[in-house]
Amino acid sequence: IPMHCQPVYWQQFKGQRYPVAEELCRTGFYLPSATSLNLDELEYIASVIREACPRLS
């Protein structure tokens, strides 16, 4: 979700448009990055990325 659409900021930016931020949100590649991820979760994320990479090229 673009920053201006997130609940904490929505009222400040109500009715405003930021097309670049909105496009990046639609087309971006996002990885889980929580500090609470454990080793099993990180290994799973890495395995999914390794599996997907050959199909993307």
Secondary structure as a PSIPRED ss2 file (coil, helix, strand):
# PSIPRED VFORMAT (PSIPRED V4.0)

   1 I C   1.000  0.000  0.000
   2 P C   1.000  0.000  0.000
   3 M H   0.000  1.000  0.000
   4 H H   0.000  1.000  0.000
   5 C H   0.000  1.000  0.000
   6 Q C   1.000  0.000  0.000
   7 P H   0.000  1.000  0.000
   8 V H   0.000  1.000  0.000
   9 Y H   0.000  1.000  0.000
  10 W H   0.000  1.000  0.000
  11 Q C   1.000  0.000  0.000
  12 Q C   1.000  0.000  0.000
  13 F C   1.000  0.000  0.000
  14 K C   1.000  0.000  0.000
  15 G C   1.000  0.000  0.000
  16 Q C   1.000  0.000  0.000
  17 R C   1.000  0.000  0.000
  18 Y C   1.000  0.000  0.000
  19 P H   0.000  1.000  0.000
  20 V H   0.000  1.000  0.000
  21 A H   0.000  1.000  0.000
  22 E H   0.000  1.000  0.000
  23 E H   0.000  1.000  0.000
  24 L H   0.000  1.000  0.000
  25 C H   0.000  1.000  0.000
  26 R H   0.000  1.000  0.000
  27 T H   0.000  1.000  0.000
  28 G C   1.000  0.000  0.000
  29 F C   1.000  0.000  0.000
  30 Y C   1.000  0.000  0.000
  31 L C   1.000  0.000  0.000
  32 P C   1.000  0.000  0.000
  33 S C   1.000  0.000  0.000
  34 A C   1.000  0.000  0.000
  35 T C   1.000  0.000  0.000
  36 S C   1.000  0.000  0.000
  37 L C   1.000  0.000  0.000
  38 N C   1.000  0.000  0.000
  39 L H   0.000  1.000  0.000
  40 D H   0.000  1.000  0.000
  41 E H   0.000  1.000  0.000
  42 L H   0.000  1.000  0.000
  43 E H   0.000  1.000  0.000
  44 Y H   0.000  1.000  0.000
  45 I H   0.000  1.000  0.000
  46 A H   0.000  1.000  0.000
  47 S H   0.000  1.000  0.000
  48 V H   0.000  1.000  0.000
  49 I H   0.000  1.000  0.000
  50 R H   0.000  1.000  0.000
  51 E H   0.000  1.000  0.000
  52 A H   0.000  1.000  0.000
  53 C H   0.000  1.000  0.000
  54 P H   0.000  1.000  0.000
  55 R H   0.000  1.000  0.000
  56 L H   0.000  1.000  0.000
  57 S C   1.000  0.000  0.000
